[in-house]
Amino acid sequence: MNRNPCVSSRGFTLVETAIAIVIIASGVLSLVAAQQAWHEQSAWAERAAVATRLGNEIREMTFNAPRHDPVTGTATWGPEANEVDLEDFDDLDDFDGIDGEGFVLSGPEGTGPVNSMRQLIPGMSHWTQTIHVFNVDPGNVNNDVLDATSDMMRVEVTIDWQGPDAPEPVTMTKVRWLAPN
């Protein structure tokens, strides 16, 4: 067999192989990063949808509630003395909690979140519903006035989510509406 010294059978050199590996690895890493970003966005969108649902559950629960207690009227803002938990609340101002601090329904504490029927929603221990009720100026519903001084009320529900490894809860949404007359 006669070989021509000018013609050689040539394969890939070590440098060419290393460059090809770096290019392929960069492409694979880019795909993995894109997949991870997609998963994070998908999880965030799912939590945002759940948060909106939880806020609207409170809206449905309180929608037909009278603004003030049928017996005491505007004499008491917040829950009356005999109203100690969610089942006892019979008017909208009860949901503002004691001293206007808001009423908190929190999963880890076993008090929530709840649905519109005031029932605990199982498997949602990372979620918190906080309800605030404000008296507002009828001429400017963004202007809060003293409790029980106006017939116009605004309800605000803040929905927080705290992941298992998160040090602080994240506010996912706030649902606001004016109480019907």
C-alpha positions in Angstrom: 0.0 0.0 0.0 1.4 3.2 -1.2 0.6 6.3 0.9 1.0 9.7 -0.4 2.7 11.8 2.3 0.9 14.9 1.1 -2.5 13.4 1.7 -3.4 12.5 5.2 -6.5 11.1 6.8 -7.5 13.8 9.2 -9.8 13.6 12.2 -10.8 16.1 14.8 -8.0 17.6 16.9 -8.3 17.8 20.6 -8.8 21.6 20.4 -11.7 21.3 17.9 -13.3 18.6 20.1 -13.0 20.8 23.2 -14.6 23.8 21.4 -17.5 21.6 20.1 -18.1 20.4 23.7 -18.1 23.9 25.0 -20.6 25.0 22.4 -22.9 22.1 23.0 -22.7 22.5 26.8 -23.5 26.2 26.5 -26.6 25.3 24.4 -27.7 22.7 27.0 -27.2 25.1 29.9 -29.2 27.7 28.1 -32.1 25.3 27.6 -32.0 24.3 31.3 -32.0 27.9 32.3 -35.0 28.7 30.0 -36.8 25.6 31.4 -36.2 26.8 35.0 -37.4 30.3 34.2 -40.6 28.8 32.6 -41.2 26.7 35.7 -40.8 29.7 38.0 -43.2 31.8 35.9 -45.7 29.0 35.7 -45.6 28.6 39.5 -46.0 32.3 40.1 -49.0 32.5 37.7 -50.6 29.6 39.5 -50.1 31.2 42.9 -51.5 34.5 41.5 -54.6 32.7 40.3 -55.1 31.0 43.6 -54.6 34.3 45.4 -57.3 36.0 43.3 -59.6 33.1 44.1 -59.0 33.4 47.8 -59.7 37.1 47.8 -62.9 36.6 45.9 -64.0 33.8 48.3 -64.0 36.5 51.1 -65.9 38.9 48.7 -68.6 36.3 48.2 -68.7 35.5 51.9 -69.3 39.2 52.9 -71.3 40.4 49.9 -74.7 40.3 51.4 -73.7 41.0 55.0 -75.2 44.2 56.5 -72.7 47.0 57.1 -73.3 47.1 60.8 -74.7 44.9 63.5 -78.5 44.6 63.3 -78.8 45.0 67.1 -76.0 47.4 68.2 -75.8 49.4 64.9 -72.8 51.6 64.7 -72.1 51.5 68.5 -69.4 48.8 68.0 -66.9 48.7 65.2 -65.4 45.3 64.8 -66.8 42.1 66.4 -69.2 42.5 69.3 -68.2 41.0 72.6 -70.1 37.7 72.0 -68.6 37.3 68.5 -65.3 35.5 68.9 -64.7 33.8 65.6 -65.6 33.8 61.9 -68.8 31.8 62.4 -70.1 34.5 64.8 -69.6 37.5 62.4 -73.0 38.8 61.3 -72.1 42.1 59.8 -69.3 43.6 57.6 -67.6 45.7 60.3 -66.9 42.5 62.3 -64.4 41.5 59.7 -62.2 44.5 60.5 -61.1 42.6 63.6 -60.3 44.0 67.0 -59.0 47.7 67.1 -59.1 47.8 63.3 -56.1 45.5 63.0 -57.8 43.4 60.4 -59.1 39.9 60.6 -56.4 37.3 59.7 -57.2 33.8 58.4 -53.9 32.0 58.3 -53.1 28.4 57.3 -50.4 27.6 59.8 -52.6 28.8 62.7 -55.4 26.5 61.5 -57.8 29.3 60.9 -57.8 29.6 57.2 -57.8 30.3 54.4 -61.5 29.8 54.1 -64.0 29.6 51.3 -67.2 31.6 50.8 -69.1 29.2 53.1 -66.7 29.9 55.9 -65.1 26.5 55.7 -61.4 25.8 56.0 -59.8 25.0 52.6 -57.6 22.0 53.2 -54.0 21.8 52.0 -53.4 25.6 51.9 -51.3 26.1 54.9 -49.0 28.5 53.0 -51.7 31.0 52.4 -53.1 33.9 54.6 -56.2 36.0 54.0 -56.2 39.4 55.9 -59.4 41.4 55.8 -59.7 45.1 56.5 -62.9 47.2 56.5 -62.7 51.0 56.1 -65.2 53.7 56.4 -64.7 56.0 53.4 -65.8 59.4 52.3 -68.7 58.9 49.8 -67.3 61.8 47.7 -63.8 60.2 47.6 -63.7 56.5 48.2 -59.9 56.5 48.5 -60.2 58.8 51.6 -60.7 56.8 54.8 -62.8 58.4 57.5 -63.3 57.5 61.2 -65.0 54.2 61.9 -68.8 54.2 61.8 -69.0 57.8 60.5 -70.0 57.1 57.0 -72.5 54.8 55.2 -69.9 54.0 52.6 -67.4 51.1 53.3 -64.5 49.7 51.4 -63.3 46.1 52.0 -59.7 45.2 51.3 -58.5 41.6 51.4 -54.7 41.0 51.2 -53.6 37.5 50.2 -50.1 36.4 51.2 -48.2 33.3 50.3 -45.2 32.0 52.3 -43.3 29.2 50.7 -41.8 26.5 52.9 -38.3 28.0 52.7 -39.2 31.6 52.5 -38.3 33.8 55.5 -41.2 36.2 54.9 -44.6 36.0 53.2 -45.1 37.6 49.8 -48.2 39.6 49.0 -49.7 37.9 46.0 -52.7 40.2 45.5 -55.1 42.7 47.1 -58.8 42.5 46.3 -60.8 45.7 47.0 -64.4 46.6 46.7 -67.1 48.9 48.0 -69.7 47.4 50.2 -73.1 47.4 48.5 -75.8 49.6 50.1 
